[in-house]
Amino acid sequence: EQTRPLRAPPSSQDNIPQQNLESAMAKPQVVVAPVLMSKLSANAPEFYPSGYSSNYTESYEDGCEDYPTLSEYVQDFLNHLTEQPGSFETEIEQFAETLNGWVTTDDALQELVELIYQQATSILNFSYMGARLCNYLSHHLTISPQSGNFRQLLLQRCRTEYEVKDQAAKGDDVTRKRFHAFVLFLGELYLNLEIKGTNGQVTRADILQVGLRELLNALFSNPMDDNLICAVKLLKLTGSVLEDAWKEKGKTDMEEIIQRIENVVLDANCSREVKQMLLKLVELRSSNWGRVHATSTYREATPENDPNYF
């Protein structure tokens, strides 16, 4: 309030000499605002968003010393990957090295497999990351006990769920939801799990290819809306790869699946929206799963010859 310029009342302005008035007008006084002093300190701790652990990476670089059990160590890492999937490339090597120093018994390996399986089938968005993690560990874990290595134990765990597929597909809502999560994880596993042959060639697990075919049969045999939606998701994910693999073996499994879908659209009591999804899937397959044909590269792309035009 003290820095505000004071204006004289009209009566006093009449008494100001003309010379003083002109001088005041020529050199107006500048009011300097008071300087606000910052309360921030250069020594203040760094800011991190809520939920972010600043010492997470450091704790994994130090190994598992801060974790009393294998379960807590693995579960913490799985939760971290779920929240920050981009950290997979930078942290997976250290994670595998730590596991090689910890997982030294059959029971520990079984526990590791179960933890990853549960995370991949209970958290929908983790199925892809879980499959990538399984592929990496299958090639980098050194333990190989009599009961089987990591990949063998993982496939045995999947088989346990696979064997009850028919009951699960017709079970209650909770059972079917868990079954659908397993189906989609198995699809991701088929795409990501690499099997190295004796000559160094990399192939996919044929057992998973056979399993996915039977899972589709179970879903279409119980044409409830959620079962059919799961089948559509699985075929969008793996359809092109499955068909290529079947064609290489001279099989017509995909033709049979498409015929099964058309029969469901005609006869099943599913909702109109689900029938539209099934028809869209048939259309996608007729366009070679959205892949551009080789001949399309020799002519200008149009909506008619290139499904990826838009």
Salt bridges, closest charged atoms under 4 A:
GLU89 OE2 - ARG132 NH2 2.51
GLU91 OE1 - HIS80 NE2 3.05
GLU114 OE1 - ARG157 NE 2.73
GLU163 OE2 - ARG159 NE 3.20
ASP173 OD1 - ARG176 NH2 2.74
ASP206 OD1 - LYS249 NZ 3.68
ASP226 OD2 - ARG176 NE 2.75
GLU243 OE2 - LYS247 NZ 3.65
GLU243 OE2 - ARG285 NH2 2.61
ASP244 OD2 - ARG291 NH1 2.87
ASP253 OD2 - ARG213 NE 3.12
GLU255 OE2 - ARG285 NH2 2.84
GLU256 OE1 - ARG213 NH2 2.96
